[in-house]
Amino acid sequence: MTTAKKITNAWINRTLPDIFYEEPEPVEDGMQQERSIDYIKRLLSAYYQDRDDVFVSNAVFISYDITNGNARVQPDLFIALGVDAAAIRENLPNYWIWETKKVPDFVMEVASPSTAANDLRGKRDLYARLGVAEYWRFDPTGGDLYGQPMAGERLEDERYVPYEIDARHDGSALAHSPLLNLDFYWDGANFDALDPGTGKTIDLLTSEREARQAAETRAAQAEARAAQAEAEAARLREQLQRRQPG
């Protein structure tokens, strides 16, 4: 397990970039990504909810140059391991690499028509230069925008090398993230993250619902067996009564 790093309070120390931030242009088709991004963040945030040394976010910028406030990028989702997550949330307006002393380890982008080309080129090159260890892309259209439903790459010698994607005959796809030790799965319609040991979703809501349904099924089966046993006992009592001399 990595050791969390302490960071200074940026607001107290005023370690602000030397120029003003420019307001970024809004993503014109951002609503097309929203459901997928929200679901993926919920999955991975819940997965790491008991880890105080893991920071998961999609709502902030990664700033990477203390002299230039506009040197920043906003992934659809990113994860930093071995950091003081609470300190980042409490002290920083964004994820400032010069404060955290740590580049995010994992980034995922979700395709939309207006962002796909940049995800495949500009952002990909930037993440490699910054040293992001794993870069993943998910295409909710199934591949119309990225050319494939999902893709993952690991950084080797400052260049990204693709992970193998298991594309199946039914249209589904499966790939493994060694960094997170999770399998990413596309069933032809929806994205999921699976425990590679069990093959089951890490979605707590789905797991809880399935466990509740299984418990209800077991209870109903037990009730049915009890009713059947009671009916059988009643039948036997009736037979004994008929055999007894009047």
VOMI-49307 format. One record per residue: residue number from 1; residue in three letters; x, y, z of N, C-alpha, C in turn. Coordinates in pm, whole numbers. Example, Ala and Ser with C-alpha at 12.3 -4.5 7.8 and 13.67 -1.06 7.14 Angstrom:
     k     r       nu       nv       nw      cau      cav      caw       cu       cv       cw
     1   ALA     1319     -569      780     1230     -450      780     1320     -330      780
     2   SER     1285     -225      708     1367     -106      714     1290        3      787
END
This chain:
     k     r       nu       nv       nw      cau      cav      caw       cu       cv       cw
     1   MET       85     -119        0        0        0        0       89      124        0
     2   THR       57      219      -88      137      339      -98      113      430       21
     3   THR      211      516       49      200      609      162      139      739      115
     4   ALA       36      787      186      -29      912      148       65     1028      173
     5   LYS       60     1127       85      144     1245       98       61     1361      152
     6   LYS      117     1437      244       51     1555      297       73     1672      201
     7   ILE      -25     1760      191      -10     1879      109      -37     2002      193
     8   THR       20     2114      151       -4     2238      223     -140     2295      186
     9   ASN     -191     2384      269     -319     2448      240     -294     2562      141
    10   ALA     -339     2541       18     -310     2637      -88     -370     2773      -61
    11   TRP     -486     2775        3     -552     2903       28     -476     2985      133
    12   ILE     -418     2918      231     -341     2990      333     -208     3038      276
    13   ASN     -141     2947      204       -8     2981      152      -12     3060       22
    14   ARG     -129     3066      -39     -148     3144     -162      -53     3103     -272
    15   THR      -32     2974     -289       53     2926     -398      -30     2920     -525
    16   LEU      -68     3036     -572     -156     3045     -689      -74     3064     -817
    17   PRO     -125     3017     -931      -55     3044    -1058      -44     3194    -1082
    18   ASP       52     3231    -1166       85     3372    -1184       -9     3446    -1279
    19   ILE      -95     3375    -1353     -185     3445    -1443     -328     3401    -1415
    20   PHE     -422     3481    -1463     -562     3451    -1440     -606     3333    -1526
    21   TYR     -707     3264    -1475     -765     3155    -1553     -856     3211    -1662
    22   GLU     -852     3149    -1777     -950     3177    -1880    -1067     3081    -1863
    23   GLU    -1187     3129    -1888    -1305     3044    -1875    -1308     2947    -1992
    24   PRO    -1310     2815    -1967    -1309     2718    -2079    -1441     2719    -2154
    25   GLU    -1432     2684    -2281    -1553     2671    -2362    -1632     2549    -2316
    26   PRO    -1765     2563    -2302    -1845     2447    -2262    -1849     2341    -2372
    27   VAL    -1860     2215    -2331    -1874     2106    -2428    -2016     2107    -2480
    28   GLU    -2031     2128    -2608    -2165     2152    -2664    -2256     2030    -2656
    29   ASP    -2199     1911    -2654    -2280     1789    -2647    -2250     1711    -2519
    30   GLY    -2215     1786    -2412    -2176     1721    -2288    -2285     1636    -2226
    31   MET    -2411     1669    -2253    -2521     1591    -2196    -2519     1448    -2247
    32   GLN    -2461     1425    -2365    -2456     1289    -2419    -2363     1199    -2336
    33   GLN    -2268     1261    -2268    -2173     1185    -2187    -2218     1170    -2043
    34   GLU    -2310     1255    -1999    -2336     1271    -1857    -2372     1141    -1786
    35   ARG    -2466     1064    -1840    -2510      943    -1771    -2397      843    -1756
    36   SER    -2319      826    -1863    -2207      731    -1857    -2102      776    -1756
    37   ILE    -2067      905    -1759    -1966      957    -1668    -2013      942    -1524
    38   ASP    -2138      980    -1498    -2191      970    -1361    -2190      827    -1310
    39   TYR    -2225      732    -1399    -2230      592    -1356    -2089      539    -1327
    40   ILE    -1995      569    -1415    -1858      521    -1396    -1798      581    -1271
    41   LYS    -1822      710    -1248    -1769      771    -1126    -1831      706    -1002
    42   ARG    -1961      681    -1006    -2026      618     -890    -1965      480     -863
    43   LEU    -1943      403     -969    -1882      270     -954    -1746      278     -885
    44   LEU    -1658      363     -939    -1521      366     -891    -1508      440     -758
    45   SER    -1593      540     -736    -1591      609     -606    -1633      513     -495
    46   ALA    -1736      432     -522    -1781      334     -422    -1675      227     -400
    47   TYR    -1606      189     -507    -1503       87     -497    -1391      130     -403
    48   TYR    -1360      261     -403    -1251      313     -321    -1301      390     -199
    49   GLN    -1427      375     -162    -1483      458      -57    -1415      439       79
    50   ASP    -1353      326      102    -1286      300      231    -1137      331      226
    51   ARG    -1091      389      116     -949      421      102     -929      572      113
    52   ASP     -862      616      218     -838      759      234     -715      806      159
    53   ASP     -648      714       89     -531      751       10     -560      745     -140
    54   VAL     -688      747     -176     -727      743     -317     -823      858     -344
    55   PHE     -791      938     -445     -874     1051     -485     -937     1021     -619
    56   VAL    -1070     1023     -625    -1146      996     -747    -1229     1120     -778
    57   SER    -1220     1169     -901    -1296     1290     -934    -1321     1299    -1084
    58   ASN    -1421     1379    -1119    -1442     1414    -1258    -1484     1560    -1271
    59   ALA    -1490     1630    -1159    -1548     1764    -1160    -1445     1875    -1148
    60   VAL    -1317     1840    -1148    -1213     1940    -1130    -1109     1930    -1241
    61   PHE    -1031     2037    -1253     -921     2039    -1349     -795     1982    -1286
    62   ILE     -713     1921    -1370     -575     1888    -1334     -489     2003    -1385
    63   SER     -428     2078    -1295     -338     2188    -1333     -195     2141    -1317
    64   TYR     -113     2168    -1418       20     2107    -1420      135     2206    -1437
    65   ASP      107     2338    -1431      213     2438    -1443      182     2553    -1348
    66   ILE      262     2569    -1243      235     2673    -1143      246     2813    -1201
    67   THR      315     2828    -1313      331     2960    -1374      222     2993    -1474
    68   ASN      133     2898    -1501       32     2920    -1604      -99     2856    -1561
    69   GLY     -191     2935    -1514     -319     2883    -1466     -401     2817    -1573
    70   ASN     -373     2847    -1699     -448     2786    -1808     -387     2656    -1857
    71   ALA     -276     2617    -1799     -218     2486    -1831     -290     2383    -1746
    72   ARG     -403     2339    -1793     -488     2249    -1716     -574     2166    -1811
    73   VAL     -622     2054    -1760     -705     1963    -1839     -809     1902    -1746
    74   GLN     -927     1879    -1797    -1034     1819    -1717    -1076     1685    -1777
    75   PRO    -1025     1575    -1722    -1067     1443    -1770    -1213     1416    -1732
    76   ASP    -1273     1321    -1801    -1408     1280    -1762    -1405     1205    -1630
    77   LEU    -1293     1139    -1599    -1274     1078    -1469    -1124     1051    -1450
    78   PHE    -1076     1076    -1327     -937     1041    -1299     -923      993    -1156
    79   ILE     -816      915    -1133     -788      858    -1002     -642      880     -969
    80   ALA     -617      928     -847     -480      941     -797     -466      850     -676
    81   LEU     -365      765     -679     -337      671     -571     -223      723     -485
    82   GLY     -228      692     -355     -120      731     -267     -116      878     -236
    83   VAL     -233      940     -224     -242     1082     -190     -330     1099      -67
    84   ASP     -331     1221      -13     -419     1253       98     -548     1309       39
    85   ALA     -646     1221       16     -768     1260      -55     -843     1370       19
    86   ALA     -853     1360      149     -927     1460      227     -860     1597      215
    87   ALA     -728     1601      220     -657     1727      210     -678     1792       74
    88   ILE     -681     1712      -31     -705     1767     -164     -844     1830     -170
    89   ARG     -943     1759     -120    -1081     1811     -124    -1096     1938      -40
    90   GLU    -1028     1942       72    -1046     2053      165     -965     2177      128
    91   ASN     -849     2158       63     -755     2267       48     -738     2321      -93
    92   LEU     -776     2244     -194     -745     2286     -330     -872     2313     -411
    93   PRO     -867     2417     -496     -981     2441     -586     -982     2344     -703
    94   ASN     -865     2293     -740     -851     2193     -845     -737     2100     -805
    95   TYR     -709     2001     -889     -599     1908     -860     -471     1970     -914
    96   TRP     -394     2034     -827     -270     2100     -865     -154     2005     -841
    97   ILE      -89     1964     -950       18     1866     -940      133     1918     -856
    98   TRP      163     2048     -861      274     2101     -782      244     2101     -632
    99   GLU      117     2091     -595       79     2082     -454       71     1936     -409
   100   THR        9     1852     -487       -9     1712     -448      120     1631     -464
   101   LYS      212     1685     -548      338     1615     -579      311     1480     -643
   102   LYS      198     1467     -712      162     1337     -769       75     1357     -893
   103   VAL      117     1299    -1004       35     1297    -1125      -74     1191    -1107
   104   PRO     -197     1217    -1150     -297     1110    -1143     -248      984    -1212
   105   ASP     -289      870    -1157     -244      741    -1211     -333      689    -1323
   106   PHE     -459      727    -1320     -559      667    -1409     -650      777    -1463
   107   VAL     -675      773    -1592     -769      866    -1656     -860      787    -1748
   108   MET     -988      825    -1747    -1083      770    -1845    -1158      885    -1911
   109   GLU    -1166      879    -2042    -1247      974    -2119    -1366      900    -2178
   110   VAL    -1479      969    -2186    -1602      915    -2244    -1632      995    -2369
   111   ALA    -1656      927    -2479    -1666      992    -2609    -1794     1071    -2626
   112   SER    -1782     1185    -2692    -1894     1257    -2750    -1848     1307    -2886
   113   PRO    -1939     1343    -2977    -1895     1385    -3110    -1796     1500    -3108
   114   SER    -1810     1593    -3013    -1723     1711    -3014    -1591     1689    -2942
   115   THR    -1579     1580    -2864    -1457     1560    -2786    -1374     1441    -2832
   116   ALA    -1431     1352    -2914    -1365     1225    -2946    -1228     1245    -3010
   117   ALA    -1218     1336    -3106    -1091     1354    -3177     -982     1401    -3080
   118   ASN    -1016     1492    -2989     -917     1540    -2892     -878     1431    -2793
   119   ASP     -975     1346    -2756     -945     1234    -2666     -842     1140    -2729
   120   LEU     -853     1121    -2860     -766     1027    -2930     -628     1084    -2960
   121   ARG     -618     1218    -2961     -489     1278    -2998     -438     1375    -2890
   122   GLY     -495     1494    -2885     -442     1598    -2797     -436     1558    -2650
   123   LYS     -547     1510    -2596     -547     1469    -2456     -456     1349    -2433
   124   ARG     -459     1256    -2525     -375     1136    -2512     -229     1175    -2504
   125   ASP     -184     1265    -2591      -45     1309    -2590      -12     1381    -2459
   126   LEU     -105     1463    -2411      -82     1536    -2286      -70     1441    -2168
   127   TYR     -159     1343    -2159     -153     1248    -2047      -22     1170    -2049
   128   ALA       26     1138    -2167      155     1068    -2177      267     1158    -2128
   129   ARG      267     1286    -2166      372     1379    -2122      368     1398    -1971
   130   LEU      247     1402    -1914      235     1421    -1770      278     1297    -1692
   131   GLY      265     1179    -1755      303     1055    -1688      188      977    -1630
   132   VAL       67      995    -1684      -50      918    -1639      -29      772    -1677
   133   ALA      -30      683    -1578       11      544    -1601      -86      466    -1688
   134   GLU     -216      488    -1672     -316      419    -1754     -414      521    -1811
   135   TYR     -439      507    -1940     -535      593    -2008     -640      505    -2075
   136   TRP     -766      526    -2036     -877      447    -2088     -977      537    -2159
   137   ARG    -1042      480    -2261    -1147      552    -2334    -1269      460    -2348
   138   PHE    -1386      517    -2327    -1510      443    -2340    -1602      517    -2437
   139   ASP    -1657      444    -2531    -1744      500    -2634    -1886      447    -2616
   140   PRO    -1977      528    -2562    -2115      480    -2539    -2190      441    -2665
   141   THR    -2140      484    -2782    -2206      447    -2907    -2167      306    -2951
   142   GLY    -2070      246    -2884    -2023      113    -2922    -1907      115    -3018
   143   GLY    -1860      235    -3055    -1743      243    -3142    -1755      341    -3256
   144   ASP    -1869      408    -3269    -1885      503    -3379    -1788      621    -3368
   145   LEU    -1751      658    -3246    -1668      777    -3225    -1521      743    -3205
   146   TYR    -1491      636    -3134    -1352      596    -3109    -1306      484    -3201
   147   GLY    -1400      419    -3269    -1364      305    -3352    -1377      172    -3280
   148   GLN    -1398      175    -3149    -1418       55    -3068    -1488       97    -2939
   149   PRO    -1559        5    -2874    -1635       43    -2755    -1548       96    -2642
   150   MET    -1430       38    -2624    -1340       87    -2520    -1197       48    -2554
   151   ALA    -1106      124    -2497     -964       98    -2519     -888      140    -2395
   152   GLY     -785       64    -2361     -700       97    -2248     -555       89    -2287
   153   GLU     -473      177    -2230     -331      180    -2263     -249      202    -2136
   154   ARG     -130      147    -2135      -37      168    -2024       83      247    -2076
   155   LEU      142      326    -1989      254      409    -2027      385      332    -2015
   156   GLU      457      323    -2125      588      259    -2126      685      349    -2203
   157   ASP      793      391    -2138      893      477    -2201      829      600    -2264
   158   GLU      737      660    -2186      670      785    -2223      578      768    -2344
   159   ARG      541      645    -2377      448      620    -2486      342      521    -2440
   160   TYR      222      534    -2493      114      444    -2455      115      318    -2540
   161   VAL      102      205    -2468       96       73    -2532      -41       15    -2501
   162   PRO     -115      -31    -2603     -253      -76    -2579     -262     -207    -2504
   163   TYR     -364     -217    -2419     -402     -344    -2359     -486     -423    -2457
   164   GLU     -485     -554    -2440     -567     -641    -2525     -715     -625    -2488
   165   ILE     -799     -614    -2590     -943     -607    -2572    -1004     -737    -2624
   166   ASP    -1079     -805    -2539    -1146     -929    -2577    -1281     -894    -2639
   167   ALA    -1282     -880    -2773    -1406     -850    -2845    -1476     -982    -2876
   168   ARG    -1600     -995    -2833    -1671    -1122    -2842    -1776    -1122    -2953
   169   HIS    -1818    -1243    -2991    -1910    -1257    -3104    -2047    -1194    -3076
   170   ASP    -2085    -1185    -2949    -2215    -1127    -2917    -2213     -975    -2913
   171   GLY    -2100     -916    -2948    -2091     -770    -2949    -2035     -712    -2820
   172   SER    -2013     -796    -2718    -1959     -748    -2592    -1807     -739    -2601
   173   ALA    -1748     -671    -2504    -1602     -657    -2499    -1557     -654    -2354
   174   LEU    -1439     -710    -2329    -1385     -719    -2194    -1236     -682    -2198
   175   ALA    -1194     -603    -2099    -1052     -566    -2090    -1016     -553    -1942
   176   HIS     -888     -574    -1913     -842     -574    -1774     -754     -453    -1747
   177   SER     -778     -388    -1633     -692     -280    -1585     -603     -336    -1475
   178   PRO     -475     -361    -1503     -385     -410    -1398     -368     -308    -1285
   179   LEU     -370     -180    -1318     -351      -78    -1216     -461      -83    -1110
   180   LEU     -587      -93    -1153     -699      -96    -1060     -739     -238    -1023
   181   ASN     -684     -337    -1093     -723     -478    -1077     -874     -493    -1094
   182   LEU     -924     -439    -1204    -1065     -448    -1240    -1077     -487    -1387
   183   ASP    -1186     -555    -1420    -1221     -581    -1559    -1326     -480    -1603
   184   PHE    -1304     -416    -1716    -1404     -327    -1774    -1481     -404    -1880
   185   TYR    -1612     -391    -1877    -1698     -476    -1960    -1802     -391    -2033
   186   TRP    -1817     -420    -2159    -1920     -357    -2243    -2009     -469    -2294
   187   ASP    -2139     -465    -2257    -2228     -575    -2295    -2299     -552    -2427
   188   GLY    -2257     -447    -2498    -2322     -411    -2623    -2416     -295    -2606
   189   ALA    -2446     -260    -2480    -2533     -147    -2453    -2485      -62    -2336
   190   ASN    -2420     -127    -2237    -2383      -57    -2115    -2242      -94    -2070
   191   PHE    -2180       -3    -1996    -2047      -23    -1938    -2061      -77    -1796
   192   ASP    -1965     -161    -1755    -1963     -208    -1618    -1818     -234    -1577
   193   ALA    -1795     -238    -1448    -1664     -276    -1393    -1685     -401    -1309
   194   LEU    -1603     -502    -1334    -1621     -633    -1272    -1503     -669    -1184
   195   ASP    -1532     -745    -1079    -1427     -807     -999    -1369     -921    -1081
   196   PRO    -1239     -918    -1115    -1184    -1024    -1200    -1185    -1161    -1134
   197   GLY    -1193    -1165    -1001    -1196    -1293     -931    -1330    -1362     -940
   198   THR    -1438    -1284     -936    -1573    -1341     -937    -1647    -1319    -1067
   199   GLY    -1602    -1221    -1146    -1673    -1187    -1269    -1800    -1109    -1244
   200   LYS    -1822    -1067    -1119    -1944     -993    -1085    -1918     -844    -1079
   201   THR    -2023     -767    -1100    -2010     -622    -1097    -1965     -572     -960
   202   ILE    -1892     -461     -960    -1856     -397     -834    -1962     -295     -793
   203   ASP    -2067     -282     -874    -2175     -188     -842    -2246     -232     -715
   204   LEU    -2230     -155     -609    -2289     -193     -480    -2440     -198     -486
   205   LEU    -2501     -107     -561    -2647     -106     -570    -2697     -233     -637
   206   THR    -2629     -273     -746    -2669     -396     -814    -2644     -517     -725
   207   SER    -2529     -520     -659    -2498     -633     -571    -2597     -643     -456
   208   GLU    -2633     -529     -398    -2730     -529     -288    -2868     -574     -338
   209   ARG    -2905     -529     -458    -3035     -569     -513    -3037     -719     -541
   210   GLU    -2928     -770     -598    -2922     -914     -627    -2923     -995     -497
   211   ALA    -2852     -947     -395    -2851    -1018     -267    -2990    -1016     -203
   212   ARG    -3059     -903     -214    -3195     -893     -159    -3291     -985     -233
   213   GLN    -3279     -988     -366    -3364    -1076     -445    -3337    -1223     -413
   214   ALA    -3209    -1257     -396    -3174    -1395     -362    -3229    -1432     -225
   215   ALA    -3221    -1339     -130    -3275    -1365        4    -3426    -1382        0
   216   GLU    -3492    -1298      -80    -3637    -1309      -93    -3676    -1441     -158
   217   THR    -3597    -1484     -257    -3624    -1613     -322    -3607    -1728     -224
   218   ARG    -3500    -1724     -144    -3477    -1830      -45    -3589    -1832       59
   219   ALA    -3634    -1714      100    -3742    -1706      200    -3871    -1762      142
   220   ALA    -3899    -1728       16    -4021    -1778      -48    -4014    -1930      -64
   221   GLN    -3897    -1982     -100    -3881    -2127     -115    -3898    -2198       20
   222   ALA    -3841    -2138      125    -3855    -2196      259    -4000    -2196      303
   223   GLU    -4072    -2088      274    -4213    -2079      309    -4294    -2183      233
   224   ALA    -4260    -2202      106    -4331    -2302       26    -4305    -2443       79
   225   ARG    -4180    -2470      119    -4149    -2603      174    -4222    -2625      306
   226   ALA    -4229    -2518      389    -4299    -2531      516    -4448    -2557      494
   227   ALA    -4506    -2488      395    -4648    -2508      365    -4672    -2649      312
   228   GLN    -4579    -2695      229    -4591    -2831      174    -4580    -2935      286
   229   ALA    -4486    -2913      380    -4469    -3006      491    -4593    -3007      580
   230   GLU    -4651    -2890      603    -4772    -2882      685    -4888    -2953      617
   231   ALA    -4899    -2938      486    -5006    -3005      412    -4988    -3156      418
   232   GLU    -4863    -3202      408    -4836    -3344      414    -4868    -3399      554
   233   ALA    -4832    -3322      656    -4862    -3364      793    -5013    -3372      815
   234   ALA    -5088    -3278      762    -5233    -3278      775    -5293    -3400      705
   235   ARG    -5236    -3434      589    -5286    -3550      514    -5264    -3678      594
   236   LEU    -5145    -3690      654    -5114    -3810      732    -5204    -3819      856
   237   ARG    -5230    -3707      921    -5319    -3707     1039    -5460    -3753      998
   238   GLU    -5503    -3708      882    -5636    -3745      836    -5642    -3897      806
   239   GLN    -5535    -3950      747    -5531    -4093      722    -5536    -4174      849
   240   LEU    -5462    -4130      949    -5461    -4201     1078    -5598    -4197     1143
   241   GLN    -5665    -4086     1137    -5797    -4073     1194    -5897    -4167     1127
   242   ARG    -5884    -4182      994    -5979    -4270      923    -5954    -4416      959
   243   ARG    -5828    -4453      990    -5795    -4593     1021    -5835    -4632     1165
   244   GLN    -5849    -4535     1250    -5883    -4568     1389    -6028    -4616     1396
   245   PRO    -6052    -4722     1478    -6191    -4773     1489    -6281    -4668     1553
   246   GLY    -6398    -4656     1497    -6496    -4557     1544    -6553    -4585     1676
END
